């Protein structure tokens, strides 16, 4: 049961990583508004104005449609005056946002703690790196690598802990076998002591993995959210790929080059999981974890068909860095 809960937690975290913390723009029918030409899902809590005329038109058309619906509901008595005014105020108007070239880190000071500390600074870096490089697709790859390099001293410790656990696994299995049928308190104490001595022998800190994750996860989530909320990142091209285009839309439009993106997502995720899973687990536990990881990889690959190319570039770059990092750790050991 414990392993199933762990697997489910990992799966939910992966899904959250793929969806981000962005709010999706919804039309009068409650459905998510998408760019029919590219399949891009439009966010409602954008950080700056899009420059693409077609995208601006989608926001404006949705604004007019929502205003009309809320007015009809109010006149029909389905909405009180207070609720009507509240809904009107909640409608997204791109004119209320600054242009991306005038984007500032602090904004109007009403962004909230999470956005102010993490999301806006990362967004500012993405915009300025994109302007410097002359391509926002390159900016996504560059900033992803930059963040991973900054976090390398922390993430490499997690990788080393994983390798140490794999080395200690045979001896951990022996301890488990030794005390398998012993449930008295004295036996449990001796088992705990022997386990801690083994951890000390292999320089393993059982709590460090949680600590390292606690430090690095907020930064990665914030970066992912920044990607979603910057329209300008989706208005560029890189290596023949349109940043806002989803593989499913690209393939259906006859451009089979986009099939490479889900394939790369599958491979990058597969090897990343393979190098990170199974450390310190028994045979049955490792088997269950492997099954969970395989299911996750399949789900992530399927979801990647509807993801924008900009997000896929981030995913592939991030996982590729993890693979290279872990291979370096393995060689150093």
C-alpha positions as CSV (number, residue, x, y, z in Angstrom):
1,X,0.0,0.0,0.0
2,X,2.8,2.4,0.9
3,X,4.5,1.8,-2.5
4,X,1.2,2.4,-4.3
5,X,0.8,5.7,-2.5
6,X,4.4,6.7,-3.4
7,X,3.8,5.8,-7.0
8,X,0.5,7.7,-7.1
9,X,2.2,10.8,-5.6
10,X,4.9,10.7,-8.2
11,X,2.4,10.4,-10.9
12,X,0.4,13.4,-9.7
13,X,3.5,15.5,-9.4
14,X,4.5,14.6,-13.0
15,X,1.0,15.5,-14.2
16,X,1.2,18.8,-12.3
17,X,4.6,19.5,-13.9
18,X,3.0,19.0,-17.3
19,X,0.0,21.2,-16.7
20,X,1.8,23.9,-14.7
21,X,0.0,26.4,-12.4
22,X,-1.4,28.5,-15.1
23,X,-5.1,29.3,-15.4
24,X,-6.7,28.4,-18.7
25,X,-8.8,30.9,-20.7
26,X,-12.4,29.7,-20.9
27,X,-15.2,30.7,-23.2
28,X,-18.9,31.3,-22.5
29,X,-19.5,27.6,-22.9
30,X,-17.0,26.8,-20.2
31,X,-14.6,25.1,-22.7
32,X,-10.9,26.0,-22.8
33,X,-10.0,28.5,-25.6
34,X,-7.4,27.2,-28.0
35,X,-5.7,28.4,-31.1
36,X,-7.3,26.3,-33.8
37,X,-4.3,26.7,-36.1
38,X,-1.7,25.5,-33.6
39,X,-3.6,23.7,-30.8
40,X,-2.1,26.1,-28.2
41,X,-4.2,26.4,-25.0
42,X,-4.4,30.1,-24.1
43,X,-3.8,31.1,-20.5
44,X,-6.0,33.6,-18.7
45,X,-3.3,34.9,-16.3
46,X,-0.8,36.0,-18.9
47,X,2.0,38.2,-17.7
48,X,2.2,40.5,-20.7
49,X,0.4,41.1,-24.0
50,X,0.8,38.8,-27.0
51,X,2.0,40.4,-30.2
52,X,0.4,37.9,-32.6
53,X,-2.7,39.6,-34.1
54,X,-4.6,36.3,-34.3
55,X,-4.0,35.5,-30.7
56,X,-5.0,39.1,-29.7
57,X,-8.2,38.6,-31.7
58,X,-9.0,35.3,-29.9
59,X,-8.7,37.1,-26.5
60,X,-10.9,40.0,-27.7
61,X,-13.5,37.8,-29.3
62,X,-13.7,35.8,-26.1
63,X,-14.1,39.0,-24.0
64,X,-17.0,40.2,-26.2
65,X,-18.7,36.8,-26.0
66,X,-18.4,36.6,-22.2
67,X,-19.7,40.2,-21.8
68,X,-22.7,39.3,-23.9
69,X,-23.4,36.1,-22.0
70,X,-23.1,37.7,-18.6
71,X,-25.4,40.6,-19.7
72,X,-28.0,38.1,-20.9
73,X,-27.8,36.1,-17.7
74,X,-28.2,39.3,-15.6
75,X,-31.2,40.6,-17.6
76,X,-32.8,37.1,-17.3
77,X,-32.4,37.3,-13.6
78,X,-29.9,34.4,-13.4
79,X,-27.3,36.7,-12.0
80,X,-27.5,39.3,-9.2
81,X,-26.0,42.7,-9.8
82,X,-23.1,41.9,-7.5
83,X,-22.3,38.6,-9.3
84,X,-22.7,40.3,-12.7
85,X,-20.2,43.0,-11.8
86,X,-17.8,40.4,-10.3
87,X,-17.9,38.3,-13.5
88,X,-17.4,41.3,-15.7
89,X,-14.4,42.3,-13.7
90,X,-12.9,38.8,-14.1
91,X,-13.0,38.9,-17.9
92,X,-9.5,38.9,-19.4
93,X,-8.6,42.0,-21.4
94,X,-5.2,41.9,-23.0
95,X,-5.1,45.7,-23.0
96,X,-4.8,45.5,-19.2
97,X,-1.4,43.9,-19.4
98,X,1.9,45.6,-20.3
99,X,3.7,44.8,-23.5
100,X,6.4,42.1,-23.1
101,X,9.2,44.6,-24.0
102,X,8.1,46.7,-21.0
103,X,7.8,43.8,-18.6
104,X,9.2,44.5,-15.1
105,X,10.1,42.1,-12.3
106,X,7.9,43.7,-9.6
107,X,4.9,44.6,-11.7
108,X,2.1,46.4,-10.0
109,X,2.9,44.8,-6.6
110,X,-0.4,42.8,-6.6
111,X,0.9,39.7,-8.1
112,X,1.1,37.6,-5.0
113,X,4.1,36.2,-3.1
114,X,4.7,33.1,-5.3
115,X,4.5,35.1,-8.6
116,X,6.6,38.0,-7.3
117,X,9.4,35.9,-5.8
118,X,9.7,33.2,-8.4
119,X,7.6,33.5,-11.5
120,X,8.2,37.2,-12.5
121,X,12.0,37.2,-12.1
122,X,12.2,34.0,-14.2
123,X,9.9,35.6,-16.8
124,X,12.0,38.7,-16.9
125,X,15.1,36.6,-17.5
126,X,13.4,34.6,-20.3
127,X,12.3,37.8,-22.1
128,X,15.7,39.5,-21.9
129,X,17.7,36.3,-22.9
130,X,15.3,35.9,-25.8
131,X,15.9,39.4,-26.9
132,X,19.7,39.0,-26.6
133,X,19.7,35.7,-28.5
134,X,17.2,36.8,-31.0
135,X,15.1,33.7,-30.5
136,X,12.8,32.7,-27.7
137,X,13.1,29.0,-28.4
138,X,16.8,29.3,-27.8
139,X,16.0,31.3,-24.7
140,X,13.9,28.4,-23.2
141,X,16.8,26.0,-23.8
142,X,19.4,28.4,-22.5
143,X,17.5,29.3,-19.3
144,X,16.6,25.7,-18.6
145,X,20.3,24.7,-18.7
146,X,21.2,27.8,-16.7
147,X,18.8,26.8,-13.9
148,X,20.0,23.2,-13.9
149,X,23.6,24.4,-13.7
150,X,22.7,26.7,-10.7
151,X,20.9,23.8,-9.0
152,X,23.6,21.3,-10.0
153,X,25.3,21.2,-6.5
154,X,22.0,20.2,-5.0
155,X,20.7,17.8,-7.7
156,X,24.1,16.0,-8.0
157,X,23.9,15.2,-4.3
158,X,20.5,13.6,-4.8
159,X,22.0,11.5,-7.7
160,X,25.0,10.5,-5.5
161,X,22.6,9.4,-2.7
162,X,20.8,7.3,-5.3
163,X,24.0,5.6,-6.4
164,X,25.1,5.0,-2.8
165,X,21.7,3.4,-2.1
166,X,22.2,1.1,-5.0
167,X,25.6,0.0,-3.7
168,X,24.2,-0.6,-0.2
169,X,21.1,-2.5,-1.4
170,X,22.6,-6.0,-1.2
171,X,23.5,-5.4,2.5
172,X,20.2,-3.7,3.2
173,X,18.5,-6.8,1.8
174,X,20.5,-9.0,4.1
175,X,19.4,-6.9,7.1
176,X,15.8,-7.2,6.0
177,X,16.1,-10.9,5.6
178,X,17.8,-11.3,9.0
179,X,14.9,-9.6,10.8
180,X,12.1,-10.6,8.5
181,X,10.1,-12.7,11.1
182,X,11.2,-10.8,14.2
183,X,8.7,-8.2,15.4
184,X,9.8,-7.7,19.0
185,X,11.1,-4.3,20.1
186,X,14.6,-5.5,20.8
187,X,14.9,-6.9,17.2
188,X,13.5,-3.7,15.7
189,X,16.0,-1.6,17.6
190,X,18.9,-3.8,16.5
191,X,17.6,-3.6,12.9
192,X,17.4,0.2,13.0
193,X,21.0,0.4,14.5
194,X,22.4,-1.9,11.8
195,X,20.7,0.0,9.1
196,X,22.0,3.3,10.4
197,X,25.5,1.9,10.6
198,X,25.2,0.8,7.0
199,X,23.9,4.3,5.9
200,X,27.0,5.7,7.7
201,X,29.3,3.3,5.9
202,X,28.0,4.3,2.5
203,X,27.5,8.0,3.4
204,X,23.8,7.9,3.0
205,X,21.5,10.5,4.5
206,X,17.9,9.1,4.3
207,X,16.4,12.6,4.7
208,X,18.6,14.5,2.3
209,X,16.6,13.4,-0.8
210,X,13.5,15.1,0.6
211,X,15.5,18.2,1.5
212,X,17.1,18.6,-1.9
213,X,13.7,18.1,-3.6
214,X,12.1,20.7,-1.3
215,X,14.8,23.2,-2.4
216,X,14.7,22.6,-6.1
217,X,11.1,21.8,-6.9
218,X,9.7,25.4,-6.3
219,X,12.2,26.8,-8.8
220,X,11.3,24.2,-11.5
221,X,7.6,24.7,-11.0
222,X,8.0,28.5,-11.2
223,X,10.0,28.3,-14.4
224,X,7.4,26.0,-15.9
225,X,4.6,28.5,-15.0
226,X,6.6,31.4,-16.4
227,X,6.8,29.5,-19.7
228,X,3.1,29.1,-19.9
229,X,2.3,32.7,-19.0
230,X,4.5,34.5,-21.5
231,X,2.8,34.7,-24.9
232,X,5.9,36.0,-26.6
233,X,7.6,32.6,-26.1
234,X,5.0,30.9,-28.3
235,X,5.4,33.4,-31.2
236,X,8.8,32.2,-32.4
237,X,10.3,29.3,-34.4
238,X,13.3,27.0,-33.8
239,X,14.7,24.2,-36.0
240,X,11.7,24.3,-38.2
241,X,9.2,24.0,-35.3
242,X,6.6,26.6,-34.4
243,X,6.8,27.2,-30.6
244,X,3.0,27.3,-30.2
245,X,2.3,24.3,-32.4
246,X,1.4,21.0,-30.7
247,X,2.6,17.8,-32.3
248,X,-0.9,16.6,-32.9
249,X,-1.8,19.7,-34.8
250,X,1.5,19.7,-36.7
251,X,1.0,16.1,-37.8
252,X,-2.6,16.6,-38.7
253,X,-1.5,19.6,-40.8
254,X,0.8,17.3,-42.8
255,X,4.1,18.2,-41.1
256,X,5.4,14.8,-40.0
257,X,8.5,16.4,-38.5
258,X,6.5,17.0,-35.3
259,X,6.4,13.3,-34.7
260,X,10.0,13.6,-33.5
261,X,8.9,15.6,-30.5
262,X,6.8,12.9,-28.7
263,X,9.5,10.4,-29.6
264,X,12.2,12.6,-27.9
265,X,9.9,13.1,-24.9
266,X,9.5,9.4,-24.6
267,X,13.2,8.6,-24.8
268,X,14.3,11.5,-22.5
269,X,11.7,10.5,-19.9
270,X,12.5,6.8,-20.2
271,X,16.2,7.2,-19.6
272,X,15.7,9.9,-16.9
273,X,13.4,7.5,-15.0
274,X,15.6,4.5,-15.6
275,X,18.7,6.3,-14.1
276,X,16.7,7.5,-11.0
277,X,14.5,4.6,-10.0
278,X,14.9,1.5,-7.9
279,X,17.6,2.8,-5.5
280,X,17.6,0.9,-2.2
281,X,14.4,-1.0,-3.1
282,X,13.8,-4.7,-2.7
283,X,12.9,-6.8,-5.7
284,X,9.1,-6.4,-5.4
285,X,9.4,-2.7,-4.6
286,X,11.7,-2.1,-7.6
287,X,9.2,-4.0,-9.8
288,X,6.3,-1.9,-8.7
289,X,8.3,1.3,-9.1
290,X,9.3,0.2,-12.6
291,X,5.7,-0.4,-13.5
292,X,4.7,3.0,-12.2
293,X,7.5,4.7,-14.1
294,X,6.5,2.9,-17.3
295,X,2.9,4.0,-16.9
296,X,4.0,7.5,-16.2
297,X,6.2,7.6,-19.3
298,X,3.3,6.4,-21.5
299,X,0.9,9.0,-20.1
300,X,3.5,11.8,-20.5
301,X,4.2,10.8,-24.1
302,X,0.5,10.8,-24.9
303,X,0.0,14.2,-23.2
304,X,3.0,15.6,-25.2
305,X,1.0,15.3,-28.4
306,X,-1.2,18.2,-27.1
307,X,1.6,20.2,-25.5
308,X,3.0,23.3,-27.2
309,X,6.5,22.8,-28.7
310,X,7.9,25.5,-26.4
311,X,7.0,23.3,-23.4
312,X,8.3,20.2,-25.1
313,X,11.7,21.8,-25.6
314,X,11.8,22.6,-21.9
315,X,10.9,19.0,-21.0
316,X,13.4,17.4,-23.3
317,X,16.2,19.8,-22.3
318,X,15.5,19.3,-18.6
319,X,15.4,15.5,-18.8
320,X,18.5,15.4,-21.0
321,X,20.5,17.4,-18.4
322,X,19.3,14.9,-15.7
323,X,20.5,11.9,-17.8
324,X,23.9,13.5,-18.5
325,X,24.3,14.5,-14.8
326,X,23.5,11.0,-13.6
327,X,25.9,9.4,-16.1
328,X,28.6,11.7,-14.8
329,X,27.9,10.6,-11.2
330,X,27.9,6.9,-12.2
331,X,31.3,7.3,-13.9
332,X,32.7,9.2,-10.9
333,X,31.7,6.3,-8.6
